Amino acid sequence: MAVKDITLDDTLDLLIDNGDFKISDSDMQHIQLICITDLGHWKQFPLLGVGIEKYIASSAQTDALKRSINIQLAADGYKVNDILVQGTNENFTYSIDAERS
């Protein structure tokens, strides 16, 4: 079953629709937020967050990044099927195939 939550735009700002918060499926948004936030950014869950930027700036950290993403998403109730990480710095891309377990 898909989880619904308030929707954020590409700049992580709230989306407003007809004067109210827009609600939509939010699994991919949750995964993105877990990846871009660092440990301590979530007051209620201080051990949640990957801090993907620290991995982008360093070389040879692909395996450590994949492990961190896998651990953090599993802790939040996701089953990770595949993680694809390519490039470094400006050319960095990642793709995560995960679903709620």
N, CA, C and O atoms as a Tinker XYZ file with bonds, in Angstrom:
   404  protein
     1  N      0.839000   -1.172000    0.000000    73     2
     2  CA     0.000000    0.000000    0.000000    64     1     3
     3  C      0.889000    1.242000    0.000000    63     2     4     5
     4  O      1.811000    1.351000    0.808000    81     3
     5  N      0.614000    2.157000   -0.890000    73     3     6
     6  CA     1.392000    3.384000   -0.999000    64     5     7
     7  C      1.056000    4.341000    0.141000    63     6     8     9
     8  O     -0.095000    4.472000    0.558000    81     7
     9  N      2.088000    4.993000    0.621000    73     7    10
    10  CA     1.933000    5.979000    1.688000    64     9    11
    11  C      1.689000    7.332000    1.047000    63    10    12    13
    12  O      2.310000    7.666000    0.038000    81    11
    13  N      0.797000    8.104000    1.621000    73    11    14
    14  CA     0.518000    9.448000    1.115000    64    13    15
    15  C      0.992000   10.472000    2.137000    63    14    16    17
    16  O      0.931000   10.239000    3.344000    81    15
    17  N      1.467000   11.610000    1.634000    73    15    18
    18  CA     1.973000   12.674000    2.490000    64    17    19
    19  C      1.895000   13.985000    1.715000    63    18    20    21
    20  O      1.554000   14.000000    0.532000    81    19
    21  N      2.214000   15.084000    2.397000    73    19    22
    22  CA     2.266000   16.357000    1.690000    64    21    23
    23  C      3.365000   16.262000    0.636000    63    22    24    25
    24  O      4.361000   15.565000    0.827000    81    23
    25  N      3.177000   16.962000   -0.465000    73    23    26
    26  CA     4.093000   16.870000   -1.591000    64    25    27
    27  C      5.027000   18.070000   -1.620000    63    26    28    29
    28  O      4.620000   19.205000   -1.375000    81    27
    29  N      6.282000   17.792000   -1.924000    73    27    30
    30  CA     7.293000   18.833000   -2.083000    64    29    31
    31  C      7.667000   18.947000   -3.550000    63    30    32    33
    32  O      7.600000   17.970000   -4.295000    81    31
    33  N      8.068000   20.166000   -3.966000    73    31    34
    34  CA     8.505000   20.342000   -5.352000    64    33    35
    35  C      9.997000   20.022000   -5.460000    63    34    36    37
    36  O     10.597000   19.524000   -4.508000    81    35
    37  N     10.596000   20.309000   -6.626000    73    35    38
    38  CA    12.000000   19.980000   -6.865000    64    37    39
    39  C     12.959000   20.752000   -5.970000    63    38    40    41
    40  O     14.096000   20.325000   -5.767000    81    39
    41  N     12.512000   21.886000   -5.431000    73    39    42
    42  CA    13.349000   22.672000   -4.525000    64    41    43
    43  C     13.031000   22.363000   -3.064000    63    42    44    45
    44  O     13.485000   23.067000   -2.162000    81    43
    45  N     12.254000   21.316000   -2.836000    73    43    46
    46  CA    11.840000   20.849000   -1.508000    64    45    47
    47  C     10.947000   21.849000   -0.785000    63    46    48    49
    48  O     10.942000   21.913000    0.444000    81    47
    49  N     10.196000   22.623000   -1.551000    73    47    50
    50  CA     9.218000   23.551000   -1.005000    64    49    51
    51  C      7.837000   22.894000   -1.092000    63    50    52    53
    52  O      7.603000   22.043000   -1.949000    81    51
    53  N      6.936000   23.293000   -0.208000    73    51    54
    54  CA     5.593000   22.718000   -0.205000    64    53    55
    55  C      4.855000   23.052000   -1.489000    63    54    56    57
    56  O      4.945000   24.174000   -1.987000    81    55
    57  N      4.132000   22.090000   -2.023000    73    55    58
    58  CA     3.264000   22.338000   -3.176000    64    57    59
    59  C      1.869000   22.682000   -2.656000    63    58    60    61
    60  O      1.302000   21.967000   -1.831000    81    59
    61  N      1.338000   23.780000   -3.154000    73    59    62
    62  CA     0.010000   24.235000   -2.769000    64    61    63
    63  C     -0.907000   24.082000   -3.975000    63    62    64    65
    64  O     -0.558000   24.497000   -5.080000    81    63
    65  N     -2.086000   23.483000   -3.765000    73    63    66
    66  CA    -3.053000   23.274000   -4.828000    64    65    67
    67  C     -4.404000   23.803000   -4.354000    63    66    68    69
    68  O     -4.965000   23.294000   -3.384000    81    67
    69  N     -4.926000   24.818000   -5.033000    73    67    70
    70  CA    -6.191000   25.454000   -4.656000    64    69    71
    71  C     -6.205000   25.895000   -3.199000    63    70    72    73
    72  O     -7.200000   25.718000   -2.495000    81    71
    73  N     -5.084000   26.475000   -2.752000    73    71    74
    74  CA    -5.003000   27.014000   -1.403000    64    73    75
    75  C     -4.781000   25.985000   -0.313000    63    74    76    77
    76  O     -4.861000   26.326000    0.867000    81    75
    77  N     -4.506000   24.737000   -0.665000    73    75    78
    78  CA    -4.291000   23.702000    0.335000    64    77    79
    79  C     -3.056000   22.893000   -0.047000    63    78    80    81
    80  O     -2.627000   22.904000   -1.201000    81    79
    81  N     -2.489000   22.192000    0.930000    73    79    82
    82  CA    -1.335000   21.346000    0.659000    64    81    83
    83  C     -1.727000   20.243000   -0.320000    63    82    84    85
    84  O     -2.801000   19.651000   -0.210000    81    83
    85  N     -0.842000   19.976000   -1.278000    73    83    86
    86  CA    -1.073000   18.886000   -2.217000    64    85    87
    87  C     -0.636000   17.581000   -1.555000    63    86    88    89
    88  O      0.445000   17.504000   -0.970000    81    87
    89  N     -1.474000   16.568000   -1.650000    73    87    90
    90  CA    -1.203000   15.247000   -1.078000    64    89    91
    91  C     -1.023000   14.254000   -2.223000    63    90    92    93
    92  O     -1.798000   14.258000   -3.180000    81    91
    93  N      0.002000   13.404000   -2.126000    73    91    94
    94  CA     0.225000   12.397000   -3.164000    64    93    95
    95  C      1.020000   11.235000   -2.588000    63    94    96    97
    96  O      1.441000   11.277000   -1.432000    81    95
    97  N      1.226000   10.190000   -3.401000    73    95    98
    98  CA     2.074000    9.078000   -2.980000    64    97    99
    99  C      3.459000    9.636000   -2.673000    63    98   100   101
   100  O      3.981000   10.463000   -3.420000    81    99
   101  N      4.046000    9.184000   -1.579000    73    99   102
   102  CA     5.263000    9.856000   -1.130000    64   101   103
   103  C      6.465000    8.951000   -0.898000    63   102   104   105
   104  O      7.468000    9.404000   -0.345000    81   103
   105  N      6.397000    7.701000   -1.300000    73   103   106
   106  CA     7.530000    6.811000   -1.054000    64   105   107
   107  C      8.824000    7.329000   -1.678000    63   106   108   109
   108  O      9.858000    7.353000   -1.011000    81   107
   109  N      8.785000    7.738000   -2.924000    73   107   110
   110  CA    10.002000    8.235000   -3.570000    64   109   111
   111  C     10.501000    9.522000   -2.912000    63   110   112   113
   112  O     11.707000    9.753000   -2.823000    81   111
   113  N      9.582000   10.345000   -2.460000    73   111   114
   114  CA     9.953000   11.575000   -1.761000    64   113   115
   115  C     10.626000   11.233000   -0.426000    63   114   116   117
   116  O     11.620000   11.862000   -0.061000    81   115
   117  N     10.103000   10.255000    0.297000    73   115   118
   118  CA    10.712000    9.842000    1.562000    64   117   119
   119  C     12.115000    9.302000    1.330000    63   118   120   121
   120  O     13.034000    9.613000    2.087000    81   119
   121  N     12.283000    8.498000    0.292000    73   119   122
   122  CA    13.599000    7.942000   -0.023000    64   121   123
   123  C     14.581000    9.072000   -0.343000    63   122   124   125
   124  O     15.718000    9.054000    0.128000    81   123
   125  N     14.155000   10.044000   -1.135000    73   123   126
   126  CA    15.014000   11.170000   -1.480000    64   125   127
   127  C     15.418000   11.944000   -0.230000    63   126   128   129
   128  O     16.590000   12.286000   -0.069000    81   127
   129  N     14.471000   12.222000    0.648000    73   127   130
   130  CA    14.777000   12.985000    1.854000    64   129   131
   131  C     15.724000   12.226000    2.782000    63   130   132   133
   132  O     16.598000   12.835000    3.399000    81   131
   133  N     15.564000   10.925000    2.888000    73   131   134
   134  CA    16.474000   10.132000    3.716000    64   133   135
   135  C     17.889000   10.195000    3.132000    63   134   136   137
   136  O     18.864000   10.266000    3.881000    81   135
   137  N     18.005000   10.169000    1.820000    73   135   138
   138  CA    19.319000   10.195000    1.183000    64   137   139
   139  C     20.012000   11.548000    1.307000    63   138   140   141
   140  O     21.223000   11.594000    1.520000    81   139
   141  N     19.281000   12.642000    1.182000    73   139   142
   142  CA    19.939000   13.957000    1.180000    64   141   143
   143  C     20.150000   14.528000    2.573000    63   142   144   145
   144  O     20.998000   15.403000    2.749000    81   143
   145  N     19.407000   14.063000    3.561000    73   143   146
   146  CA    19.614000   14.569000    4.913000    64   145   147
   147  C     20.705000   13.768000    5.611000    63   146   148   149
   148  O     21.011000   12.638000    5.233000    81   147
   149  N     21.278000   14.377000    6.631000    73   147   150
   150  CA    22.369000   13.748000    7.366000    64   149   151
   151  C     21.881000   13.330000    8.742000    63   150   152   153
   152  O     20.799000   13.726000    9.173000    81   151
   153  N     22.673000   12.541000    9.417000    73   151   154
   154  CA    22.349000   12.142000   10.781000    64   153   155
   155  C     22.142000   13.394000   11.636000    63   154   156   157
   156  O     22.928000   14.339000   11.570000    81   155
   157  N     21.089000   13.390000   12.426000    73   155   158
   158  CA    20.796000   14.517000   13.293000    64   157   159
   159  C     19.850000   15.541000   12.710000    63   158   160   161
   160  O     19.386000   16.420000   13.437000    81   159
   161  N     19.545000   15.463000   11.428000    73   159   162
   162  CA    18.639000   16.424000   10.809000    64   161   163
   163  C     17.183000   16.191000   11.177000    63   162   164   165
   164  O     16.375000   17.116000   11.097000    81   163
   165  N     16.834000   14.982000   11.576000    73   163   166
   166  CA    15.466000   14.653000   11.965000    64   165   167
   167  C     15.411000   14.632000   13.484000    63   166   168   169
   168  O     15.965000   13.733000   14.118000    81   167
   169  N     14.757000   15.603000   14.056000    73   167   170
   170  CA    14.722000   15.733000   15.520000    64   169   171
   171  C     14.169000   14.476000   16.188000    63   170   172   173
   172  O     14.712000   14.018000   17.193000    81   171
   173  N     13.105000   13.925000   15.643000    73   171   174
   174  CA    12.475000   12.766000   16.247000    64   173   175
   175  C     13.260000   11.475000   15.993000    63   174   176   177
   176  O     13.144000   10.518000   16.758000    81   175
   177  N     14.059000   11.447000   14.918000    73   175   178
   178  CA    14.828000   10.260000   14.552000    64   177   179
   179  C     16.276000   10.670000   14.267000    63   178   180   181
   180  O     16.674000   10.710000   13.103000    81   179
   181  N     17.067000   10.972000   15.285000    73   179   182
   182  CA    18.417000   11.515000   15.078000    64   181   183
   183  C     19.398000   10.567000   14.387000    63   182   184   185
   184  O     20.446000   11.013000   13.918000    81   183
   185  N     19.090000    9.289000   14.314000    73   183   186
   186  CA    19.977000    8.341000   13.643000    64   185   187
   187  C     19.548000    8.043000   12.212000    63   186   188   189
   188  O     20.047000    7.100000   11.599000    81   187
   189  N     18.620000    8.846000   11.672000    73   187   190
   190  CA    18.130000    8.667000   10.309000    64   189   191
   191  C     18.809000    9.664000    9.379000    63   190   192   193
   192  O     18.933000   10.842000    9.716000    81   191
   193  N     19.244000    9.209000    8.227000    73   191   194
   194  CA    19.830000   10.086000    7.219000    64   193   195
   195  C     21.117000    9.509000    6.664000    63   194   196   197
   196  O     21.915000    8.923000    7.396000    81   195
   197  N     21.313000    9.679000    5.367000    73   195   198
   198  CA    22.505000    9.161000    4.687000    64   197   199
   199  C     23.570000   10.240000    4.551000    63   198   200   201
   200  O     24.755000    9.957000    4.728000    81   199
   201  N     23.171000   11.478000    4.240000    73   199   202
   202  CA    24.145000   12.536000    3.997000    64   201   203
   203  C     24.918000   12.285000    2.725000    63   202   204   205
   204  O     26.148000   12.245000    2.727000    81   203
   205  N     24.184000   12.114000    1.631000    73   203   206
   206  CA    24.777000   11.681000    0.367000    64   205   207
   207  C     25.853000   12.644000   -0.151000    63   206   208   209
   208  O     26.751000   12.217000   -0.876000    81   207
   209  N     25.783000   13.915000    0.201000    73   207   210
   210  CA    26.783000   14.877000   -0.298000    64   209   211
   211  C     28.187000   14.551000    0.165000    63   210   212   213
   212  O     29.145000   14.790000   -0.570000    81   211
   213  N     28.337000   14.011000    1.363000    73   211   214
   214  CA    29.689000   13.681000    1.842000    64   213   215
   215  C     30.291000   12.522000    1.050000    63   214   216   217
   216  O     31.512000   12.395000    0.971000    81   215
   217  N     29.447000   11.680000    0.467000    73   215   218
   218  CA    29.938000   10.573000   -0.359000    64   217   219
   219  C     30.272000   11.044000   -1.772000    63   218   220   221
   220  O     31.194000   10.527000   -2.403000    81   219
   221  N     29.525000   12.018000   -2.259000    73   219   222
   222  CA    29.758000   12.528000   -3.614000    64   221   223
   223  C     31.134000   13.165000   -3.710000    63   222   224   225
   224  O     31.832000   12.987000   -4.708000    81   223
   225  N     31.526000   13.897000   -2.691000    73   223   226
   226  CA    32.786000   14.638000   -2.721000    64   225   227
   227  C     34.008000   13.739000   -2.558000    63   226   228   229
   228  O     35.119000   14.170000   -2.866000    81   227
   229  N     33.841000   12.529000   -2.093000    73   227   230
   230  CA    34.984000   11.650000   -1.893000    64   229   231
   231  C     34.996000   10.548000   -2.945000    63   230   232   233
   232  O     33.954000   10.151000   -3.466000    81   231
   233  N     36.185000   10.069000   -3.240000    73   231   234
   234  CA    36.294000    9.018000   -4.248000    64   233   235
   235  C     36.281000    7.642000   -3.589000    63   234   236   237
   236  O     36.578000    7.507000   -2.402000    81   235
   237  N     35.941000    6.651000   -4.352000    73   235   238
   238  CA    35.954000    5.252000   -3.916000    64   237   239
   239  C     35.039000    4.996000   -2.723000    63   238   240   241
   240  O     35.357000    4.167000   -1.870000    81   239
   241  N     33.920000    5.689000   -2.653000    73   239   242
   242  CA    32.989000    5.505000   -1.554000    64   241   243
   243  C     31.674000    4.881000   -2.006000    63   242   244   245
   244  O     30.699000    4.892000   -1.255000    81   243
   245  N     31.630000    4.341000   -3.213000    73   243   246
   246  CA    30.395000    3.804000   -3.767000    64   245   247
   247  C     29.818000    2.689000   -2.905000    63   246   248   249
   248  O     28.618000    2.674000   -2.631000    81   247
   249  N     30.652000    1.767000   -2.481000    73   247   250
   250  CA    30.157000    0.660000   -1.660000    64   249   251
   251  C     29.660000    1.144000   -0.304000    63   250   252   253
   252  O     28.637000    0.670000    0.191000    81   251
   253  N     30.379000    2.081000    0.293000    73   251   254
   254  CA    29.963000    2.635000    1.585000    64   253   255
   255  C     28.643000    3.385000    1.450000    63   254   256   257
   256  O     27.791000    3.310000    2.336000    81   255
   257  N     28.470000    4.109000    0.345000    73   255   258
   258  CA    27.221000    4.829000    0.095000    64   257   259
   259  C     26.063000    3.852000   -0.065000    63   258   260   261
   260  O     25.006000    4.040000    0.538000    81   259
   261  N     26.248000    2.825000   -0.862000    73   259   262
   262  CA    25.192000    1.827000   -1.065000    64   261   263
   263  C     24.816000    1.160000    0.256000    63   262   264   265
   264  O     23.636000    0.936000    0.528000    81   263
   265  N     25.805000    0.848000    1.064000    73   263   266
   266  CA    25.545000    0.218000    2.359000    64   265   267
   267  C     24.755000    1.156000    3.260000    63   266   268   269
   268  O     23.798000    0.734000    3.909000    81   267
   269  N     25.144000    2.415000    3.304000    73   267   270
   270  CA    24.444000    3.390000    4.140000    64   269   271
   271  C     22.994000    3.574000    3.693000    63   270   272   273
   272  O     22.086000    3.615000    4.523000    81   271
   273  N     22.780000    3.682000    2.386000    73   271   274
   274  CA    21.412000    3.816000    1.856000    64   273   275
   275  C     20.594000    2.586000    2.228000    63   274   276   277
   276  O     19.454000    2.709000    2.676000    81   275
   277  N     21.165000    1.417000    2.047000    73   275   278
   278  CA    20.459000    0.175000    2.353000    64   277   279
   279  C     20.075000    0.103000    3.832000    63   278   280   281
   280  O     18.943000   -0.252000    4.158000    81   279
   281  N     20.993000    0.432000    4.716000    73   279   282
   282  CA    20.733000    0.398000    6.162000    64   281   283
   283  C     19.652000    1.397000    6.544000    63   282   284   285
   284  O     18.725000    1.060000    7.281000    81   283
   285  N     19.764000    2.626000    6.047000    73   283   286
   286  CA    18.820000    3.679000    6.427000    64   285   287
   287  C     17.416000    3.398000    5.898000    63   286   288   289
   288  O     16.432000    3.616000    6.606000    81   287
   289  N     17.317000    2.922000    4.673000    73   287   290
   290  CA    15.998000    2.633000    4.119000    64   289   291
   291  C     15.371000    1.416000    4.792000    63   290   292   293
   292  O     14.161000    1.393000    5.019000    81   291
   293  N     16.169000    0.415000    5.111000    73   291   294
   294  CA    15.653000   -0.757000    5.826000    64   293   295
   295  C     15.133000   -0.344000    7.207000    63   294   296   297
   296  O     14.107000   -0.849000    7.663000    81   295
   297  N     15.833000    0.559000    7.860000    73   295   298
   298  CA    15.397000    1.038000    9.177000    64   297   299
   299  C     14.068000    1.790000    9.093000    63   298   300   301
   300  O     13.321000    1.845000   10.069000    81   299
   301  N     13.778000    2.366000    7.929000    73   299   302
   302  CA    12.528000    3.100000    7.749000    64   301   303
   303  C     11.433000    2.229000    7.124000    63   302   304   305
   304  O     10.369000    2.732000    6.762000    81   303
   305  N     11.691000    0.932000    7.000000    73   303   306
   306  CA    10.654000    0.017000    6.544000    64   305   307
   307  C     10.626000   -0.260000    5.057000    63   306   308   309
   308  O      9.602000   -0.705000    4.538000    81   307
   309  N     11.721000   -0.010000    4.353000    73   307   310
   310  CA    11.790000   -0.280000    2.919000    64   309   311
   311  C     12.605000   -1.532000    2.656000    63   310   312   313
   312  O     13.549000   -1.837000    3.383000    81   311
   313  N     12.230000   -2.255000    1.604000    73   311   314
   314  CA    13.030000   -3.369000    1.099000    64   313   315
   315  C     13.737000   -2.853000   -0.147000    63   314   316   317
   316  O     13.083000   -2.514000   -1.133000    81   315
   317  N     15.048000   -2.792000   -0.115000    73   315   318
   318  CA    15.837000   -2.263000   -1.226000    64   317   319
   319  C     16.133000   -3.384000   -2.202000    63   318   320   321
   320  O     16.728000   -4.397000   -1.836000    81   319
   321  N     15.716000   -3.199000   -3.438000    73   319   322
   322  CA    15.967000   -4.191000   -4.484000    64   321   323
   323  C     17.272000   -3.924000   -5.217000    63   322   324   325
   324  O     18.010000   -4.857000   -5.535000    81   323
   325  N     17.561000   -2.647000   -5.487000    73   323   326
   326  CA    18.761000   -2.310000   -6.248000    64   325   327
   327  C     19.129000   -0.851000   -6.009000    63   326   328   329
   328  O     18.257000    0.005000   -5.859000    81   327
   329  N     20.426000   -0.580000   -5.977000    73   327   330
   330  CA    20.945000    0.788000   -5.873000    64   329   331
   331  C     21.986000    0.958000   -6.967000    63   330   332   333
   332  O     22.943000    0.188000   -7.045000    81   331
   333  N     21.802000    1.957000   -7.806000    73   331   334
   334  CA    22.747000    2.252000   -8.878000    64   333   335
   335  C     23.363000    3.617000   -8.605000    63   334   336   337
   336  O     22.649000    4.612000   -8.477000    81   335
   337  N     24.690000    3.664000   -8.516000    73   335   338
   338  CA    25.422000    4.905000   -8.262000    64   337   339
   339  C     26.439000    5.069000   -9.382000    63   338   340   341
   340  O     27.193000    4.148000   -9.696000    81   339
   341  N     26.447000    6.272000   -9.986000    73   339   342
   342  CA    27.380000    6.527000  -11.086000    64   341   343
   343  C     27.974000    7.919000  -10.957000    63   342   344   345
   344  O     27.299000    8.856000  -10.530000    81   343
   345  N     29.235000    8.047000  -11.326000    73   343   346
   346  CA    29.889000    9.344000  -11.413000    64   345   347
   347  C     30.325000    9.899000  -10.070000    63   346   348   349
   348  O     30.151000    9.278000   -9.021000    81   347
   349  N     30.907000   11.111000  -10.143000    73   347   350
   350  CA    31.331000   11.842000   -8.952000    64   349   351
   351  C     31.058000   13.322000   -9.167000    63   350   352   353
   352  O     30.910000   13.777000  -10.301000    81   351
   353  N     30.996000   14.049000   -8.100000    73   351   354
   354  CA    30.794000   15.500000   -8.089000    64   353   355
   355  C     29.680000   15.961000   -9.015000    63   354   356   357
   356  O     28.527000   15.593000   -8.794000    81   355
   357  N     29.973000   16.752000  -10.044000    73   355   358
   358  CA    28.936000   17.340000  -10.902000    64   357   359
   359  C     28.170000   16.299000  -11.710000    63   358   360   361
   360  O     27.005000   16.517000  -12.044000    81   359
   361  N     28.790000   15.191000  -12.024000    73   359   362
   362  CA    28.175000   14.157000  -12.863000    64   361   363
   363  C     27.589000   13.013000  -12.041000    63   362   364   365
   364  O     27.357000   11.929000  -12.576000    81   363
   365  N     27.351000   13.235000  -10.770000    73   363   366
   366  CA    26.873000   12.187000   -9.877000    64   365   367
   367  C     25.386000   11.927000  -10.079000    63   366   368   369
   368  O     24.586000   12.862000  -10.097000    81   367
   369  N     25.018000   10.662000  -10.231000    73   367   370
   370  CA    23.610000   10.258000  -10.302000    64   369   371
   371  C     23.432000    8.996000   -9.474000    63   370   372   373
   372  O     24.351000    8.192000   -9.320000    81   371
   373  N     22.235000    8.848000   -8.951000    73   371   374
   374  CA    21.915000    7.615000   -8.236000    64   373   375
   375  C     20.467000    7.260000   -8.492000    63   374   376   377
   376  O     19.624000    8.127000   -8.722000    81   375
   377  N     20.198000    5.967000   -8.448000    73   375   378
   378  CA    18.864000    5.452000   -8.663000    64   377   379
   379  C     18.629000    4.348000   -7.641000    63   378   380   381
   380  O     19.476000    3.478000   -7.438000    81   379
   381  N     17.456000    4.399000   -6.998000    73   379   382
   382  CA    17.154000    3.420000   -5.962000    64   381   383
   383  C     15.824000    2.752000   -6.288000    63   382   384   385
   384  O     14.814000    3.419000   -6.510000    81   383
   385  N     15.845000    1.435000   -6.313000    73   383   386
   386  CA    14.633000    0.648000   -6.484000    64   385   387
   387  C     14.310000    0.049000   -5.119000    63   386   388   389
   388  O     14.978000   -0.879000   -4.665000    81   387
   389  N     13.281000    0.588000   -4.471000    73   387   390
   390  CA    12.899000    0.119000   -3.139000    64   389   391
   391  C     11.383000    0.170000   -3.002000    63   390   392   393
   392  O     10.698000    0.920000   -3.697000    81   391
   393  N     10.888000   -0.644000   -2.092000    73   391   394
   394  CA     9.445000   -0.669000   -1.839000    64   393   395
   395  C      9.219000   -0.877000   -0.357000    63   394   396   397
   396  O     10.072000   -1.423000    0.343000    81   395
   397  N      8.075000   -0.443000    0.112000    73   395   398
   398  CA     7.740000   -0.649000    1.532000    64   397   399
   399  C      7.540000   -2.133000    1.782000    63   398   400   401
   400  O      6.862000   -2.825000    1.022000    81   399
   401  N      8.145000   -2.607000    2.861000    73   399   402
   402  CA     7.992000   -4.039000    3.171000    64   401   403
   403  C      6.861000   -4.257000    4.151000    63   402   404
   404  O      6.582000   -5.395000    4.530000    81   403
